[in-house]
Amino acid sequence: MGNLRELAVSLLSKTTGVDMTSVAKQTLYTCPIGKVGYVTEVVIVDPSASLAGGTSYSFGRNSAGDDWISAIDLSSLTTSGTGYTFVRPANGAEAIEIATTEIFGINAATAATAGTCTATVFVFGFVI
């Protein structure tokens, strides 16, 4: 039987301790050698503090981390330790594939205003 990541949408990565106040691209997933990755959604869970003020987060593979989806408002994720939210491209919106060894990440243009805030980020999709 083949690898589930090649047969169905599945969990590609789980990254703990993602700094939700950092205005720099942080790695969430690296596409395996010889494969092409397709990210279908990202789930942000269990922030250590409120993401109030975090009105512009982007995700992607380019150096700015904004070519999969950009300017996503996560400021409604305010419940520390138990809240979560999904991020997906809009229906019909073009998304980009992740080429072999490319890095998919998160970048905050307007980050959470808490002094420190980390979260766990799950990346779902498939590879071929």
C-alpha positions as CSV (number, residue, x, y, z in Angstrom):
1,M,0.0,0.0,0.0
2,G,1.2,3.5,-0.8
3,N,2.0,6.4,1.5
4,L,-1.3,8.0,2.7
5,R,0.1,11.4,1.9
6,E,0.1,10.3,-1.7
7,L,-3.4,8.8,-1.7
8,A,-5.5,11.3,0.3
9,V,-5.5,14.7,1.9
10,S,-3.6,14.2,5.1
11,L,-1.5,15.8,7.8
12,L,1.8,17.0,6.1
13,S,3.3,18.7,9.2
14,K,2.7,19.8,12.7
15,T,4.9,22.8,13.9
16,T,4.7,23.7,17.6
17,G,6.0,27.0,19.1
18,V,5.3,29.1,16.0
19,D,6.0,32.7,16.9
20,M,2.7,34.6,16.0
21,T,4.4,38.0,16.7
22,S,7.3,37.4,14.2
23,V,7.4,39.5,11.0
24,A,9.6,37.0,9.3
25,K,8.9,33.8,7.3
26,Q,8.9,30.7,9.6
27,T,9.1,27.2,8.2
28,L,6.0,25.0,8.5
29,Y,6.6,22.3,5.8
30,T,9.4,21.2,3.4
31,C,8.3,19.3,0.4
32,P,10.2,15.9,0.1
33,I,12.8,15.4,-2.6
34,G,11.3,14.2,-5.9
35,K,7.8,15.2,-4.9
36,V,5.4,18.1,-5.5
37,G,3.2,19.2,-2.6
38,Y,-0.3,20.6,-2.6
39,V,-1.4,22.4,0.6
40,T,-5.1,22.3,1.0
41,E,-5.5,24.0,4.4
42,V,-3.7,25.2,7.4
43,V,-5.1,24.9,11.0
44,I,-3.8,27.2,13.7
45,V,-4.5,25.8,17.2
46,D,-3.9,26.6,20.9
47,P,-2.4,30.1,20.8
48,S,-0.6,30.9,24.0
49,A,-2.2,34.4,24.1
50,S,-4.8,36.3,22.1
51,L,-4.1,37.0,18.5
52,A,-6.0,40.3,18.8
53,G,-4.2,42.8,16.5
54,G,-3.0,40.0,14.2
55,T,-4.8,41.2,11.1
56,S,-2.4,40.2,8.3
57,Y,-0.8,36.7,8.2
58,S,0.4,35.2,5.0
59,F,1.4,31.6,3.9
60,G,3.5,30.4,1.0
61,R,6.7,29.2,-0.4
62,N,8.3,32.4,-1.7
63,S,10.8,34.3,0.5
64,A,8.0,36.6,1.8
65,G,5.8,33.5,2.5
66,D,2.8,35.1,0.8
67,D,2.2,33.3,-2.5
68,W,-0.3,30.6,-1.3
69,I,-2.6,33.1,0.5
70,S,-2.0,36.5,2.0
71,A,-3.4,39.1,4.3
72,I,-5.5,36.7,6.4
73,D,-7.0,38.2,9.5
74,L,-6.5,35.9,12.6
75,S,-7.4,38.5,15.2
76,S,-10.6,36.6,16.1
77,L,-8.5,33.8,17.5
78,T,-8.5,35.0,21.1
79,T,-9.1,32.0,23.3
80,S,-5.7,31.0,24.8
81,G,-5.0,27.3,24.9
82,T,-8.1,26.0,23.3
83,G,-9.1,28.1,20.3
84,Y,-8.4,27.2,16.7
85,T,-9.1,28.4,13.1
86,F,-8.8,27.1,9.5
87,V,-7.1,28.9,6.7
88,R,-7.8,27.9,3.1
89,P,-7.7,29.7,-0.3
90,A,-11.1,31.0,-1.3
91,N,-13.2,28.8,-3.5
92,G,-12.0,29.1,-7.0
93,A,-8.9,31.1,-6.0
94,E,-5.6,29.9,-7.5
95,A,-3.1,28.4,-5.0
96,I,0.5,27.3,-5.8
97,E,2.1,24.0,-5.6
98,I,5.2,23.4,-3.5
99,A,8.1,22.0,-5.6
100,T,10.6,19.5,-4.3
101,T,12.6,20.8,-1.3
102,E,10.7,24.1,-1.3
103,I,9.7,25.5,2.1
104,F,6.1,26.4,2.9
105,G,5.8,28.9,5.8
106,I,4.0,31.6,7.6
107,N,4.8,35.3,7.8
108,A,3.0,38.0,9.8
109,A,2.7,41.4,8.2
110,T,0.6,42.7,11.1
111,A,1.2,40.3,14.0
112,A,-0.6,39.7,17.2
113,T,-0.1,42.5,19.7
114,A,0.6,40.2,22.7
115,G,4.1,40.5,24.0
116,T,4.7,36.9,23.3
117,C,2.3,34.5,21.5
118,T,3.0,31.1,20.1
119,A,0.7,28.5,18.5
120,T,0.8,25.1,16.9
121,V,0.2,25.0,13.1
122,F,-0.9,22.0,11.2
123,V,-0.5,21.8,7.4
124,F,-2.8,19.5,5.5
125,G,-2.5,18.5,1.8
126,F,-1.0,15.8,-0.4
127,V,2.1,15.1,-2.3
128,I,2.7,13.3,-5.7
